[in-house]
Amino acid sequence: MEHIYPLLVVALGFGVLGITGFGSALISVPLLAWVWPLHQVVPLVLSIDFIACLLLGGLQWRLIQLPALLPFFCWLLVGVALGAVLSWVPGVLDSGVLLVALGLYVAWAGWRGLSEAAPRPNSMLRHTPLSGLLGGVIEMLWGTSGSVVVGHLVSRFEDPRVLRAHITLCLMLVSGLACLTLAASGRLNTPEVREWWPPLTAVALVSMLLCHRWSRHAPVARLRRAILGLLVFSGLALALQGGRSLA
């Protein structure tokens, strides 16, 4: 099971990515962290996530409205740089307070979208500077910025297929920036990453492509509810991950 479990986790996480455009790291990182140390899991998942998002983004490129995302890209870049600085501060990587608070907020925002109890434009994550900074910092520290990215973009794009394409593009950018920073610090060049990267990447790409092919025929309303439902789940997963750090 120690060899099968990581393959099953990655197949699940990247299958979800193929359907909703995010969720690979949000599912893979917490589940893999039960058996591997977090400092090993994050570089491994982020490097696979970048390749998968690059491929998935290419398949959806015709739906992208690039000029509308440029300000968000800039703030994500600033957030990654800030996260890289914070990662060297003692105790920051082990602090779960931010993850708990953010996870609960994201879960509430997703639930609100499902129940339509309040208009989404009032979401705190609608503001580009705040969501960009948070997304970049969280991706750099914990590799799980998908909830923040979706929380921002869900208020800007109504069509779930267009929304999914932009989620994938943003995650490709932020995971790529994080990978560059991890490579510069030597965290990508470890025996564990080199050993597990080829088989996990192969499983991740096959699972993602199969699920993406299926999602192209899924009803639009069901796809949007799947994205919002995963937002609730991923927010709770973030809070749980933060709670484990505090325990």
LUMLOPA-476193 format. One record per residue: x, y, z of N, C-alpha, C, O, CB in turn; residue in one letter. Coordinates in steps of 0.001 Angstrom, whole numbers, plus 500000, padded with zeros to 6 digits. Glycine has a CB too. Layout:
<rs>
XYZXYZXYZXYZXYZa/...
</rs>
This chain:
<rs>
500808498789500000500000500000500000500844501266500000500392502309499526499085500003501192m/502067501191500526502887502402500550503261502858499147503615504020498948504148502168501369e/503185501943498158503439502326496780502147502620496016502142503458495115504216501233496077h/501061501945496364499794502135495666499075503396496142498470504100495334498897500918495864i/499135503690497442498409504823498009498745506151497321497817506868496947498708504929499487y/500025506521497133500311507790496448499750507843495033499298508898494588501803508021496400p/499773506712494316499230506684492954497728506923492961497213507644492107499545505344492276l/497014506321493921495571506512494016495216507950494385494269508523493847494981505553495040l/495983508525495305495737509909495712495920510856494538495087511733494309496670510309496862v/497000510684493796497281511566492659496242511372491551495828512342490916498701511301492110v/495823510129491318494787509874490317493493510590490686492831511161489819494534508364490173a/493130510564491960491929511248492420492075512762492281491202513425491721491629510877493875l/493174513301492787493369514747492774493396515324491370492770516353491111494646515097493483g/494107514679490465494234515227489119493039514862488238492814515499487209495519514733488477f/492278513850488629490992513623487978490037514771488271489315515232487387490380512291488436g/490040515224489514489230516388489896489693517626489123488864518428488693489319516642491429v/490998517787488944491519518905488159490949518877486737490561519918486207493063518863488119l/490897517704486123490372517599484777488913517990484667488478518476483623490549516218484280g/488136517781485751486707518093485726486437519553486054485662520212485360485960517202486701i/487070520067487110486725521402487623487763522473487319487469523661487449486525521332489102t/488972522081486917490010523073486651490882523379487848491840524142487726489388524331486172g/490581522807488997491423522993490186491166521832491129490346520957490848491133524368490893f/491875521832492251491639520833493282492688519750493375492667518954494314490341520209493059g/493622519696492409494634518634492441495496518726493690495665517741494408495517518702491197s/496045519916493950496894520081495131496072520060496414496518519541497437497683521388495040a/494847520637496352494016520690497553493644519299498045493439519096499242492755521495497284l/493556518349497137493265516971497518494556516196497770494668515475498761492432516278496431i/495531516344496872496746515525496953497626515896498139498133515014498831497544515658495674s/497815517198498382498747517607499439498297517120500824499097516496501520498889519132499448v/497038517378501259496660516891502594496705515370502717497123514845503749495274517374502939p/496272514651501657496251513192501741497653512596501725497927511647502461495438512618500599l/498539513135500902499912512639500881500670513021502150501605512331502557500644513175499658l/500253514138502775500931514584503993500686513642505170501354513745506199500474515985504357a/499720512717505019499517511725506077500637510686506083500888510055507109498158511031505905w/501313510501504943502344509460504858503738510010504574504735509342504848501976508469503787v/503814511225504027505108511844503722505186513201504399504150513823504636505317511985502187w/506381513678504716506518515017505299506096516106504298506277515957503090507975515252505754p/505537517189504818505002518250503970506078518891503096505798519279501962504340519310504825l/507307519006503609508369519629502818508746518780501606509362519287500669509599519867503686h/508388517504501610508589516649500446507368516663499525507504516618498303508895515218500889q/506181516727500119504944516657499346504753517897498475504421517778497296503749516489500279v/504960519085499044504663520322498322505470520455497026504864520708495985504937521517499218v/506809520299497026507544520408495756507113519355494737507033519641493543509040520284496009p/506835518140495206506446517064494297505117517372493620505003517271492398506355515736495051l/504108517750494413502784518016493855502797519270492986502165519294491930501752518163494977v/503507520312493416503543521546492640504169521332491274503686521879490283504304522618493392l/505231520550491203505881520322489915504980519534488969504963519803487768507204519583490114s/504230518563489494503273517822488663502104518728488278501616518680487148502757516560489410i/501666519546489218500543520451488977500852521422487840499984521718487019500203521227490253d/502073521909487793502443522850486737502338522187485364501776522775484440503870523382486965f/502867520980485219502804520266483944501353519999483555500968520197482402503588518942484025i/500553519549484517499153519229484234498371520482483835497592520443482882498499518567485457a/498570521591484552497858522827484229498323523404482896497532524008482172498053523858485340c/499593523222482571500103523674481283499394522938480148498990523554479161501629523460481197l/499245521634480286498561520835479267497074521162479215496518521357478134498758519343479540l/496432521224480370495000521504480416494699522916479927493689523145479261494467521317481836l/495581523866480261495389525231479788495474525331478270494738526100477652496414526148480420g/496375524550477668496467524539476215495207524013475567494816524491474502497641523715475776g/494561523034476186493325522474475642492158523458475726491174523321474999492969521193476377l/492269524452476616491173525405476811491540526826476386490834527773476732490750525408478263q/492621526985475649493166528319475368492163529229474664492169530438474896494415528196474521w/491306528677473814490368529502473045489365530221473947488733531186473515489621528638472032r/489209529769475190488262530383476118488889531498476964488183532182477705487686529325477028l/490192531682476858490911532594477748490745534048477316490842534376476133492393532230477790i/490492534913478299490454536369478098491650536959478856491507537452479975489073537001478601q/492813536900478238494064537201478930494131538622479496494557538779480640495213536990477994l/493732539672478753493851541035479314493106541217480635493534542000481483493333542046478315p/491995540501480814491213540653482037491934540112483259491579540451484388489884539960481889a/492957539263483047493643538619484163494994539256484495495602538896485503493842537162483855l/495465540166483699496810540712483914496993541333485299498014541062485930497111541749482861l/496058542157485815496245542693487173496329541591488233497132541673489163495104543643487517p/495495540564488082495527539445489042496857538713488963497408538319489991494365538459488776f/497383538525487744498693537895487569499773538669488319500630538075488974499049537802486076f/499729539983488219500756540814488882500717540627490392501763540510491031500558542307488535c/499516540597490968499408540425492417499778539008492851500311538820493945497994540753492877w/499505538019492019499957536663492316501480536602492363502055535933493221499417535673491271l/502126537302491440503592537345491413504136537962492693505093537453493276504089538138490193l/503522539061493128503946539696494384503720538739495563504553538654496465503173541029494613v/502592538023495551502300537087496626503301535943496694503703535538497785500914536535496459g/503712535414495531504719534342495515506042534859496089506697534168496869504928533802494067v/506428536071495700507673536647496229507593536818497746508549536522498463507967538006495560a/506451537295498222506267537459499667506294536106500370506889535969501439504941538184499966l/505646535099499764505656533765500344507054533179500410507395532488501370504760532851499554g/507879533453499378509262532963499383510056533565500540510868532886501169509950533289498048a/509813534841500811510483535496501939509989534902503265510784534602504155510234537033501907v/508670534737503381508101534214504627508538532779504905508622532367506062506584534283504576l/508817532013503840509195530611504033510516530469504783510802529410505342509293529909502689s/511311531516504798512590531472505508512457531956506957513409531862507731513625532320504771w/511278532474507324511060532934508694510752531727509576509825530980509267509903533983508760v/511489531510510654511246530332511516509818530271512034509283531263512529512205530339512697p/509218529121511917507883528899512448506739529176511503505612528757511768507706529713513624g/506996529879510389505903530249509486505317529026508804504097528892508713506388531246508437v/506180528122508319505695526937507620504879526026508539504047525252508066506866526165507031l/505114526116509842504404525261510794503156525922511367502416525293512124505328524871511920d/502913527191511015501767527909511576500501527554510805500475527626509577502007529438511545s/499447527169511536498201526792510884497082527794511061495971527558510586497756525482511391g/497342528915511733496272529874512027495678530440510742494457530498510593496801531016512910v/496542530859509811496059531428508561495260530402507762494221530733507192497228531948507730l/495736529167507719495040528133506955493658527835507541492699527637506794495877526854506917l/493553527802508862492256527534509488491265528651509149490149528381508704492409527395511027v/491677529905509359490790531035509110490399531114507635489228531293507299491458532340509549a/491390530978506768491122531068505340490261529899504866489337530086504074492433531108504557l/490564528693505351489793527531504935488326527652505303487454527327504496490369526285505548g/488043528116506515486652528271506932485947529344506108484774529201505762486578528619508420l/486671530421505795486057531466504981485745530957503578484661531204503050486973532689504904y/486693530248502976486499529731501618485335528743501580484525528775500653487788529056501106v/485246527858502588484139526907502645482808527645502745481831527259502102484310525947503838a/482769528705503549481542529491503674481184530173502357480015530222501974481691530538504781w/482207530702501660481959531374500378481414530383499352480502530714498594483253532032499849a/481969529169499322481469528157498399480044527754498723479217527604497824482363526939498421g/479749527577500014478393527218500427477400528321500097476265528053499704478356526917501920w/477834529554500259476969530681499927476650530684498438475520530967498041477627532010500335r/477654530367497610477413530287496176476430529186495817475611529356494913478712530066495448g/476504528049496521475589526940496254474161527270496671473207526934495969476060525687496976l/474022527932497820472689528220498337472127529530497829470933529796497973472717528239499829s/472999530371497221472607531688496721471952532518497811470976533233497581471661531548495534e/472530532398499031471984533146500161472347534619500106471684535452500725472471532552501460a/473413534945499357473860536335499246474547536489497900475077535509497376474821536735500426a/474557537671497328475216537881496041476715537708496147477333538224497078474896539258495502p/477308536992495212478735536703495241479638537930495150480744537902495689479063535783494134r/479197539037494469480099540178494387480538540764495718481516541511495757479462541230493605p/479836540446496831480260540955498136481406540162498744481879540505499828479096540951499085n/481862539113498076482932538290498616484204539099498808484574539913497962483200537104497704s/484865538864499930486128539534500210487171539191499149488007540026498803486640539149501603m/487120537960498634488106537526497657487867538118496273488654537874495358488108536029497571l/486808538882496103486565539539494820487623540597494538487887540918493379485171540170494798r/488233541143495593489223542213495443490541541624494938491119540742495573489439542964496792h/491003542115493801492167541545493122493443541586493961494108540556494071492401542273491832t/493823542724494562495080542739495332495086541740496481496074541032496676495334544126495880p/493999541673497243493948540774498401494014539312497969494808538540498505492671541022499214l/493182538931497002493157537529496580494455537133495892494912536000496047491976537277495646s/495062538054495128496335537755494485497453537536495494498228536587495376496712538871493542g/497533538416496483498557538261497520498367536967498302499317536212498508498530539455498477l/497130536715498737496859535494499496497169534244498669497785533299499162495396535469499956l/496734534254497408496975533099496555498454532808496375498873531655496474496336533312495214g/499245533832496113500682533647495920501380533155497177502214532252497118501311534938495465g/501039533752498317501669533352499584501320531907499930502195531130500313501228534290500729v/500046531546499797499616530200500171500192529158499227500551528065499664498093530110500180i/500287529476497943500891528531497001502352528284497342502826527150497265500767529051495565e/503058529323497714504480529198498021504709528419499314505656527638499409505118530579498124m/503852528626500301504060527988501597503477526582501666504103525675502215503458528834502683l/502272526396501109501568525125501288501108524483499982500615523355500007500382525334502172w/501252525161498843500893524578497555499414524360497341499032523517496530501581523300497396g/498559525102498052497113524858497969496342526167497780495445526480498563496618524134499236t/496689526923496748496051528227496538494776528146495716494150529176495464497012529162495865s/494369526951495287493221526826494405491953527447494946491196528056494190492975525405494119g/491700527306496246490484527869496841490433529379496695489382529938496382490392527493498310s/491557530042496918491604531499496824491417531939495378490667532875495105492936532038497382v/492095531268494454491983531615493035490540531459492569490011532338491889492924530733492179v/489896530345492931488505530126492538487587531135493220486662531656492597488066528694492880v/487838531409494491487025532382495209487038533744494552486050534475494616487499532504496624g/488153534094493916488243535366493189487571535277491822486773536144491466489708535780493022h/487888534244491062487424534165489677485946533835489558485319534188488560488222533138488933l/485372533162490558483970532779490467483061534008490453481922533926489994483597531860491630v/483548535141490949482762536374490934482935537152489625482297538187489431483155537254492113s/483792536658488732484081537398487501483590536689486238483374537340485216485564537635487392r/483413535381486290483019534626485103481794533777485424481824532953486338484186533736484598f/480712533984484663479478533237484883479514531865484230479058530887484823478299534020484358e/480048531779483023480083530509482296481079529571482984482257529914483083480469530730480793d/480648528404483459481564527522484194482710526995483350483772526695483896480804526364484761p/482537526869482037483635526393481195484701527476481036485899527192481048483107525958479813r/484249528715480889485195529838480845485875529994482201487079530241482275484474531156480447v/485095529849483275485651529930484626486732528873484820487811529174485332484541529759485682l/486451527645484417487414526559484580488704526839483818489794526571484324486807525240484111r/488587527379482601489773527680481796490653528721482480491878528604482472489361528173480403a/490028529743483073490807530799483731491394530313485059492488530733485439489928532039483969h/490685529441485761491248528853486981492531528100486649493552528263487319490224527906487660i/492466527270485601493629526473485208494805527353484825495944527068485195493273525554484048t/494535528428484081495613529329483660496280529988484861497507530064484929495072530403482708l/495475530464485806496040531116486999496859530135487826497926530488488328494921531720487864c/496373528914487972497115527919488747498400527503488039499400527203488690496243526691489005l/498376527486486706499600527198485958500655528268486240501829527962486448499307527118484442m/500215529518486241501150530613486499501715530540487911502931530598488097500463531958486284l/500847530415488900501311530487490278502124529248490658503090529351491413500124530648491224v/501741528080490140502530526882490441503877526926489733504878526450490268501765525615490036s/503904527502488519505173527652487811506127528580488548507318528291488664504931528174486405g/505601529697489047506433530630489813506946529967491096508111530118491464505635531911490155l/506061529237491761506481528554492987507544527499492691508483527334493470505274527904493678a/507406526782491570508398525763491205509760526386490936510787525824491319507933524983489974c/509776527539490284511045528231490036511732528581491353512942528416491504510812529508489201l/510935529065492300511496529427493605511991528189494346513055528223494963510450530169494455t/511232527102494291511650525860494949512903525282494304513776524750494991510520524830494906l/512988525389492972514181524900492271515415525702492674516497525145492860513978524974490746a/515239527009492805516371527860493189516864527537494594518049527690494891515979529334493104a/515957527092495456516345526761496833516791525304496982517206524891498065515184527037497780s/516707524524495896517146523137495940516110522145496410516421520961496536518310523031496802g/514874522582496678513846521682497215513248520758496154512595519773496496512741522493497853r/513465521064494867512987520168493811513993519069493490513631518043492915512681520962492554l/515236519277493853516292518318493516516624517447494723517722517516495277517557519052493022n/515652516627495118515850515710496242515614514280495751514911514083494760514892516061497437t/516183513285496422515987511893495980514521511476495951514101510751495049516752510953496887p/513736511930496934512326511544496992511547512092495799510730511385495208511696512035498295e/511801513349495448511106513955494308511511513266493012510662512975492169511408515466494225v/512799513005492851513279512356491622512728510934491485512454510478490374514816512324491604r/512567510239492606512084508860492552510607508779492190510205507941491383512319508175493881e/509801509650492785508358509541492630507797510375491492506664510138491074507693509935493896w/508537511334490979507982512247489976507525511530488698506408511794488252509011513300489623w/508319510638488078507873510009486819506573509205486932505656509437486143508956509102486310p/506457508259487893505195507489487942503987508336488342502897508156487799505335506333488918p/504174509260489290503044510084489707502606511026488592501410511266488424503403510884490956l/503550511560487831503198512447486718502427511696485646501449512216485108504457513078486113t/502854510482485329502157509685484316500716509417484740499792509604483948502896508355484074a/500519508980485986499173508709486488498338509987486503497164509969486132499235508096487898v/498940511092486931498213512363487021497714512818485652496558513224485527499106513444487636a/498551512760484637498166513239483313497094512360482681496157512872482068499381513300482408l/497222511047482823496204510143482265494852510381482937493830510490482260496633508663482438v/494849510462484265493601510688484992492983512024484627491771512112484435493841510621486492s/493803513071484527493304514401484200492675514434482809491585514980482636494433515424484288m/493352513854481816492856513890480440491555513100480292490648513534479583493915513338479483l/491458511960480946490234511173480872489054511927481491487961511958480925490429509826481575l/489283512526482645488204513259483317487853514549482577486688514944482545488602513579484760c/488842515205481989488560516407481194487707516050479985486785516787479638489873517087480739h/488005514939479351487226514506478187485765514259478588484843514625477859487842513221477567r/485569513639479747484203513401480221483493514710480542482309514860480242484218512499481457w/484208515666481153483573516911481601483091517766480439482205518599480627484540517712482450s/483638517589479257483216518378478100481771518102477730481140518904477041484115518093476910r/481243516977478178479858516622477875478949516757479095477771516403479037479792515201477340h/479491517266480192478693517413481412477788518639481299478193519632480695479610517529482659a/476568518604481863475686519776481861476349520967482545477048520809483546474358519446482556p/476123522168481993476776523374482509476407523631483964477276523944484778476402524584481658v/475120523501484298474688523771485670475341522800486654475740523193487750473159523677485776a/475447521545486258476066520552487129477556520836487309478107520639488392475860519145486562r/478199521297486242479618521610486324479867522765487287480811522727488076480169521949484941l/479019523796487223479197524923488136478983524502489589479723524932490474478235526055487774r/477986523671489837477754523204491197478901522318491676479230522306492862476431522443491279r/479502521585490755480660520764491129481825521648491558482523521336492523481084519855489957a/482036522750490841483121523674491191482871524291492565483778524349493396483259524786490123i/481645524751492804481328525365494095481353524341495226481773524649496341479960526041494037l/480900523119494932480942522069495949482370521715496333482676521495497505480218520827495454g/483243521663495328484646521396495622485271522552496387486189522352497183485422521137494332l/484778523754496146485267524914496904484969524727498393485813525026499238484617526231496381l/483773524234498714483429523957500110484361522893500681484922523059501765481955523502500229v/484520521797499937485371520707500407486816521159500592487447520838501599485315519541499431f/487337521905499618488737522316499699488963523310500826490023523310501452489188522920498379s/487964524167501091488087525076502223488172524328503541488983524666504403486920526035502251g/487331523308503699487378522494504909488690521711505000489228521511506089486187521533504947l/489200521267503835490489520546503833491618521471504269492518521053504997490793519966502427a/491574522729503827492583523696504261492516523913505758493541523938506439492402525025503534l/491288524072506273491127524284507711491639523074508497492282523231509535489649524557508053a/491351521873508001491816520659508666493326520583508656493942520211509654491227519421508002l/493937520940507508495388520943507431495998521931508420496994521632509078495836521273506018q/495387523110508515495857524087509486495670523625510917496516523877511775495150525388509283g/494549522941511175494305522412512516495330521374512918495721521304514083492927521814512596g/495773520561511959496819519575512264498114520258512637498859519770513487497049518644511075r/498389521401511998499617522142512325499566522732513707500588522856514382499858523245511318s/498343523104514140498186523710515462498179522680516588498475522994517741496911524514515508l/497832521438516227497722520386517252499074520039517850499160519176518724497086519129516659a/
</rs>
